[in-house]
Amino acid sequence: MNVCQYETYHENKSHVTPDFPYNTYLCSIPLDFPEVATHWHGEAEIIVIKKGRGIVEIDLKSYDADEGSMLLILPGQLHSIKQKPGFIMEYENILFEPDFLGTETADLCGNLLKPLFEGNISHSPKLDRNLPYYEEASEYIRKIDSLCSEKKYGYQLGVKGLLFSFFHLIVANHTKASYHSSHGRSVEKVKLILSYISENYTRKITTQEAADICYYSNSHFMKFFKSAMGEGFTQYLNNYRLRIAAQLLLSSDDNIINIAEKTGFENLSYFNRCFKKSFGITPGQYRRNHGKKQGNIA
């Protein structure tokens, strides 16, 4: 697994196949990658924590992710996955298209599920042992994993049926008071900014320019962004550029000067200082240490 897969804020690529729009894979933080940066996509996602502890952020709210817990991410929700200091976290990612369960059909089942996937049913994104239906929900996921592991003929039918059972528990047990997001407008503003960064990071972007996108004053924007993302806009922009630069160091043989310019750093010495501060080593050392291991550099 490579961090490159997660670096687009709005992921346009599909994680699933058209004939069976369901996929699952195992990941480890920080062994596979240091973190999964904030992004969103059109698939629904269930994160199942297998071992250790971490932090999953969903629509600007952080959740402690500990062994056994599951986190449900709806289509279009901002989310990120990070290491909890001192812990390694192993987890399973389950991704599928909502229409896999008929959310776009006019039948009763689709009509019951569609409000959930559109974010109109109040529910707890985190499923843990405090929920009365946790054990049953966890057992459905275990059975799904078993089917996907064995891949016996027709296992896809079993996967789909168990997913219906899993979401039946959530729909049947939701309560108006169980979960309420007050971040709706903020999430949309953040998406706007992150999309702008991904489209323009190769050139200079000022804080005022980003503020104008949100129709905020410069000072209000800086407070808003730091509150939403946990760090200032300039720091966040530099960190994004550095992650892209790290990808290019491993996936191309381009020289470091060109990589610095392609990722929006006008000054090579400043790029080298920022890179070493973030990764602990110089860009050249990073390429030498990780290139052959990743198999991207000859």
N, C-alpha and C positions, 0 to 999 in steps of 0.2 A: 504494500500500500504506500502511495506517495502523496505528500502534502499537495502536490500540483493538482490533484483531483479536486481539491476543495477551495482553490484560490479565487474562483470567480464568485463575486457576491451573489449575483442572480444566476444560478446555474441553468444554462439552456440545454445542456446535454441530458439525455435520459439515462437513468440508472437501471432501467428495466427493458425487456424485449416486448414487441407488440403482441406476440402470441401468448405470452404468459407474463403480464406486467407486474412481476413480483421478484424481488432479489434480496439476498441476505449475505453479509460478510462480517468477518471478525476483525477488530482493530485493537490497537494498544497505544495508549498515550503514557509516556513520551517515546516508546520504543519505535513505533511506526512513523510518528510525526509529533512535533511538540504540542500542537493544538489544531483544532479545526476552526478556522476563522469564521467570523460572522457571515452568514449567507442565507439564502432561501431558495426553494425550488418548488416545482408543481406536484411532486409526489408527497404522499403521507409517509411518515417515518416513525418507527418505534425503536428507541435505544434501550437495550437490555444490558444492565451492568452485570458482568460475569464475575469480576474480581476487582478488589481495590476500591478506590474512591476518586471522584473527580467533580467537576462543576459543569452543568449544562445550563446554558442561558437560553430562554425562550421568550421572544418578544420583550426583551429588555429586563426580564426578571430571572434571577439566578436560583438554581435548584441544586442542592447537594445530591450528588449521584453516588449512592453506595451500593455495595454488593446486593444483588437481588432486586433492586428497584428498576422500574421501567418508566420511560418518559415518552409521551406521545406528542409528536410534532405534526401539526396540521399543514396542509398545502399553503405555501405563501408565508409561513411564520418565520421570522428572523430567528436564527439559532446558532449557537457556537458550542464547542466542547473543549474544555480546558483541564489541565492537570491541577489537582489539589496539591499544594506544596508537600513534599515528603511521601507522596503516594504514586503508585503506578495503577492505571485503570485499564482493565481489559473489558471490552464491550462488544455486543453484537448490534449491527445495524440492519434493520428490516425496512425496506423501501418498496412501495407499491403505488400504482395509480389508483386514485379514489374510485374511478369508474370500474376498476376490477371488481368492486362490490356493487356495481349498478347504481352509483349515485346520479347518473345522468338519465336513468330510465324513469318511466312514469309509474312503476309499480310501488306497492306499499313499502317494501324494504328499502328501495332507493329513497323514497320520501322521508323515511325515518332516519336514514344515515346522512342525507344531504345537509341538514342543518348543523350536524356535528362537524362535518368537514369544511363547512363554510364559516365555522366559528360562531354559530348562533345558539349553541347549547353550552351552558355553563358546566364545566367539568374540571377536575384536577389533572393538569398535565403530567403530574408525577403519581405513579401507582406504586405504593409500597405496602408494607405489612400493616400499616394503620388502617387500610381500607378493608372493609368486611369481605369484599369479593376478590381480594388480592390473590389468594391461593388458587382460586379457580382460574383467574386470568393468567397467572403464571404457568399453570398446567397446560393451558391452551398453547402458549408459546413454546413450551417444552415439546409438545406433540408436533407442532409445526416444524421445529428444528429436526426432530427425528425423521419426519417424512422427507424433508429436504435432504437429509443426510443419506437416507436409503435410496431415494428416488425410484421407488417401485412404480410399475406401470399404473398410471392414473393418480399419482400422488398429488397432482395439481388440484384435483377435486377435493381432496382432504384438506389441503392448505386453505383453499377458499372457504370451505365449510367452517374450519376452525377460526378463521378471521371473522366470519359472521358471528360466531359464538363469542369471541373476544369483544367485539364492539357492541354486541347485545348487552353485555355486562355494563359497559360505560353508559350507553343510552338509557338502560333501565334504572341505573343508580345515580344519574346526574341529579343535582339539586341546584336551585337558583342561587343558593348562598355558597356553594362549594368553591366556586372560582369566578373571579371577576377581573378582567384586564382593564386598567385605566390608562393604558399606553397606546390606544389605537392611533391617535393622530401623531404621536411621537414616533411610533414604528414606521408609519408611512413617510415621515420626514427623514428618518434614518435611511430607509430604503432609497429615497431620492438622492441623498448625499453619497451613499455607498456606490450606487450605480454611476454617479457622476465621477467618482474617484476611479472606478474601474475603466471608464471610457477616456479619462484625461490624465492619468497618472504620469504619462510620459513627458508632460510639459509642466511648467510652473503653475501651481494652483494656490491662490491666496485665500486667506481666511475670509476676507470680505466677499470674494467670489462665491465661496461655499455658503456664506450667510445669505447672499442675494437669492440663491436657489430656494431657500426656505422662507424668504421674505422676512428675515430677522435682522435686527441690528447686529453689528459685529460683536458687541459685548454679550448680548443675549444668546447669540449663536454659540459662542465659546463656552458659556455656562451650560447651555442645553447639550452640546455634543459631549462634553466631559461627563455630565451627569448620566447621559444615555450609554456611553461607550466605555467609561472608566478611565479615559485618558484624553488629553487635549487633541485638537484636530491635527496640528502639525506633527505631533508625535505619532498619531495613528496613521497619517499619510506616509510618513517616513517608514514606519514598520511594514505597511503594505508594500511599498516599493522594495524594501529589503527582502521580503519573502519572494517577490517576483524575481529579484536579482539572484537569489539563491537557487531558484528553479533554473534560470538561464545558465548559471554556472555549471549545473549538472546536465542540462539537456542540450547544450550547444558547445561549440569550441570557439565561440566569439571571444575576443579579448576583453579584459576587465574594463578598459576605458569605454569601449562601446556599450557594454552591459550597463555601466553607470549612467551613460547618456540615455540609453533606451528606457531606463526606469526613472528618469526625471531628476537625476543628480547632475547638476551643472559643474560641480567641482569634484575631481577624483579624490583628493585628500579627504574632503568631507565625507564622501561615500565610504572610503576605507575606514575612517574613524567610526562612522555610524554602524557599519557592518561588524566591525570587531566588538563594539560595545554590545550589539544585539546577539551575536553568535559566539563571541569569545575568541574568535580567530579571524585572520584576514581572509578576504575573498579567495586569494590564491591558495591558502592553506585549506579552506573549505572545499575547493574544487579537488585538490589532491587527496584529501582525507575521505571524501564521500563519492567522488566520481566513479571509481571502479566498483565500489560497493553497490552503488545504485544501478550500475550497468548502463549509464547514459553517456559516459565519456569514454572514448576509445583509449 
